[in-house]
Amino acid sequence: MSMRFEGKRAIVTGAASGIGLAVAKLLASEGAKVVIGDLNVKGLETAAADIGGAALAFPIDVSDHDACQRMVETAVSEHGGLDILCNIAGVLDMAPLAQFTPERWARMIGVNLSGVFFLSRAAMPHLIETRGSIVNMASASGLVGVPYNSPYSASKHGVVGLTKAMALEFANQGVRVNAICPGGVKTPLLNAPPPEGVDWEAVMRSASWLDHGEMCEPEDIANAVAFLASNDARMVTGVAFPVDGGQTAG
């Protein structure tokens, strides 16, 4: 087995399930020590036990600036530094535009975009020291519009813009910043029934993976994250990398 992350220290959010869990498992299996975060405390503890001694659980709401700062401080204190930040935590909320209250909008932006900013800002001084890497989780909805998805799409477009801006700002200091843009992935986010008032057929017409009946597995996305986080991608920064079965190709 490849050990691309031997001796590396990583933070992975959203790690209680889905893509975040798959990322944390893969990094740990290739030698990294990982601090895993999620709002789902029970799921996070299960994930840490599943990963084993390489994982340290840190319950967190990434929309909380102070909690993000504490998570980075804990990771650096426990492991002596930080090489990789994977901002995977996210929430999905679909509804007709008129149903999105200010509170629903704020929650979407807080978790999906502000959390990426808070953790990246806190981690950056340590990543400069190690010439490390950030991998953010955007979405196909961060590259194209999806109906009934306005706040989510706005937040993920924001992640793409933030990724590119940070990549340019810190390139001369050796920190690479990239984003993954998944299409449909078999995670708990997509298991919920369509919300009332949403024309699900209109939503699905924008998802090309339906045409061949296959969605990505979390491990497909984790493989892309690991590539961008590793030295295999040493010349790659500022990209929004689709893993979407062609959804955004045309």
C-alpha atoms as one frame of an Amber mdcrd trajectory, in Angstrom:
protein
   0.000   0.000   0.000   1.133   3.536  -0.788   2.115   5.588   2.273   1.930
   9.079   0.796   1.098  10.611   4.174   3.640   8.944   6.436   4.511  11.466
   9.169   1.859  13.956   8.017  -0.672  15.637  10.322  -4.194  16.346   9.031
  -7.518  17.856  10.020 -10.664  16.456   8.398 -14.091  17.937   9.104 -17.418
  16.291   8.353 -15.769  13.017   9.315 -18.659  11.278  11.090 -19.995   9.896
   7.811 -19.919  10.079   4.039 -17.090  11.803   2.220 -15.394  13.118   5.364
 -15.211   9.660   6.904 -13.859   8.178   3.678 -11.201  10.908   3.503 -10.135
  10.428   7.124  -9.879   6.661   6.678  -7.804   6.976   3.524  -5.370   9.516
   4.948  -4.916   7.436   8.102  -4.446   4.229   6.093  -1.592   5.934   4.239
   0.186   7.034   7.385  -1.359  10.331   8.505  -2.373  11.283  12.025  -5.826
  12.832  11.728  -7.919  15.085  13.920 -11.499  14.486  12.830 -14.353  16.885
  13.432 -18.128  16.775  13.134 -21.267  18.083  14.832 -22.533  14.483  15.132
 -20.711  13.493  18.319 -21.869   9.867  18.411 -20.991   9.325  14.768 -17.642
  11.032  15.300 -16.762   8.748  18.199 -17.699   5.713  16.105 -15.533   6.990
  13.261 -12.561   7.535  15.566 -12.891   4.014  16.947 -13.155   2.626  13.416
 -10.051   4.490  12.225  -8.090   3.578  15.347  -5.182   5.199  17.123  -4.333
   7.527  14.233  -7.557   9.509  14.824  -8.463  12.085  17.467 -12.123  13.166
  17.647 -12.962  16.855  18.062 -16.707  17.653  18.136 -17.251  20.910  16.266
 -19.761  23.192  14.606 -17.576  24.693  11.885 -19.762  27.800  11.685 -18.341
  28.738  15.120 -15.165  30.777  14.588 -13.779  30.150  18.075 -14.376  26.399
  17.804 -12.446  26.328  14.534  -9.545  28.118  16.183  -9.572  25.617  19.055
  -9.621  22.678  16.659  -6.492  23.874  14.892  -4.772  24.622  18.196  -5.636
  21.131  19.452  -4.317  19.464  16.303  -1.037  21.368  16.454  -0.652  20.761
  20.183  -1.350  17.024  19.901   0.713  16.304  16.810   3.332  19.045  16.782
   2.210  20.708  13.579  -0.194  20.588  10.660   0.357  19.538   7.048  -3.135
  19.046   5.589  -6.538  20.662   6.117  -9.552  18.980   4.507 -12.674  21.147
   4.795 -15.332  18.517   4.114 -18.182  19.483   6.504 -21.317  20.640   4.723
 -25.094  20.833   4.853 -27.643  20.608   2.053 -31.023  22.350   2.176 -33.334
  22.427  -0.829 -36.547  24.420  -1.153 -38.278  26.995  -3.341 -36.590  30.376
  -2.952 -39.476  31.932  -1.005 -39.174  29.269   1.708 -35.575  30.106   2.569
 -35.722  32.157   5.746 -32.784  34.307   6.845 -32.002  31.618   9.410 -31.849
  28.847   6.794 -29.665  31.023   4.577 -27.314  31.878   7.448 -26.933  28.223
   8.436 -26.025  27.199   4.894 -23.468  29.965   4.461 -22.140  29.454   7.998
 -21.340  25.766   7.621 -20.505  25.511   3.925 -18.537  28.722   3.424 -17.692
  30.485   6.685 -16.418  27.233   8.195 -13.983  26.835   5.310 -12.785  30.401
   5.832 -12.504  30.106   9.633 -10.495  26.880   9.570  -8.291  27.972   6.667
  -7.495  31.256   8.386  -6.614  29.490  11.639  -4.558  26.801   9.926  -2.643
  28.954   7.462   0.285  29.997   9.714   0.964  26.341  10.486   0.583  25.276
   6.856   3.067  27.944   5.809   5.584  26.379   8.204   5.152  22.938   6.647
   4.425  24.081   3.075   1.182  22.217   3.457  -2.071  21.839   1.592  -5.771
  22.658   1.881  -8.470  20.684   0.084 -11.952  22.218   0.220 -15.212  20.471
  -0.592 -17.151  22.509  -3.122 -19.742  20.926  -5.423 -20.922  20.663  -8.984
 -23.431  23.203  -7.660 -20.455  25.507  -7.170 -19.774  25.453 -10.916 -23.306
  25.463 -12.351 -26.734  26.362 -11.038 -29.174  23.769  -9.711 -32.843  24.715
  -9.198 -34.247  24.915  -5.645 -30.668  25.033  -4.445 -29.948  28.757  -4.236
 -28.209  29.076  -0.823 -26.300  25.818  -1.282 -25.158  26.789  -4.763 -24.175
  30.260  -3.539 -22.159  28.786  -0.679 -20.341  26.344  -2.950 -19.614  28.991
  -5.585 -18.143  30.911  -2.649 -15.919  27.967  -1.737 -14.571  27.868  -5.293
 -13.815  31.601  -5.213 -12.228  31.406  -1.781 -10.089  28.472  -2.915  -8.741
  30.336  -5.941  -8.069  33.520  -3.974  -6.156  31.700  -1.218  -4.227  29.648
  -3.776  -2.908  32.824  -5.374  -2.252  34.601  -2.085  -0.170  31.798  -0.567
   1.464  30.214  -3.614   4.769  31.974  -2.968   4.745  30.601   0.588   4.376
  27.035  -0.594   0.788  26.359   0.466  -1.440  24.729  -2.140  -5.218  25.249
  -1.987  -7.614  23.237  -4.133 -11.278  22.265  -4.216 -13.202  19.159  -5.208
 -16.558  19.608  -6.965 -18.550  16.360  -6.587 -21.742  15.605  -8.409 -24.124
  13.033  -6.942 -22.505  11.022  -4.160 -24.046   8.199  -2.147 -24.051   9.939
   1.246 -26.692  10.695   3.918 -27.114  14.181   2.377 -28.934  12.665  -0.602
 -30.933  10.043   1.281 -33.684  12.408   2.432 -36.945  12.553   0.431 -37.483
  15.566  -1.865 -38.694  18.607   0.107 -42.260  19.786  -0.388 -42.602  22.232
  -3.245 -39.466  21.060  -5.054 -39.805  19.876  -8.654 -37.466  16.919  -8.290
 -37.506  16.159 -12.004 -36.210  19.665 -12.718 -33.410  19.112 -10.213 -32.473
  15.745 -11.612 -32.365  16.981 -15.208 -29.184  18.837 -14.262 -27.530  15.664
 -12.951 -25.926  13.724 -15.811 -25.046  10.782 -13.581 -28.715   9.776 -13.793
 -28.271   9.051 -17.494 -26.026   6.086 -16.800 -27.588   5.170 -13.471 -24.469
   5.510 -11.359 -23.479   7.898  -8.601 -20.062   8.394  -7.020 -19.138   6.531
  -3.881 -17.567   8.531  -1.012 -14.331   6.668  -1.728 -14.241   8.116  -5.266
 -14.183  11.603  -3.780 -11.696  10.597  -1.070  -9.275   9.374  -3.737  -9.406
  12.778  -5.424  -8.907  14.577  -2.091  -5.903  12.412  -1.266  -4.343  13.088
  -4.659  -4.667  16.864  -4.247  -3.402  16.714  -0.651  -0.367  14.633  -1.581
   2.930  15.447  -3.229   1.579  13.738  -6.352  -0.173  17.058  -6.976   2.765
  19.273  -6.007   2.234  21.516  -9.045  -1.544  21.738  -8.672  -3.116  24.704
  -6.887  -6.193  26.845  -7.353  -8.230  24.195  -9.167 -11.924  23.363  -8.808
 -11.726  19.676  -9.712 -15.036  18.099 -10.809 -15.709  14.486  -9.852 -19.210
  14.372 -11.233 -19.586  11.826 -14.020 -19.676  14.630 -16.573 -22.442  16.679
 -14.929 -20.637  19.979 -15.513 -18.978  19.066 -18.828 -21.592  20.715 -21.002
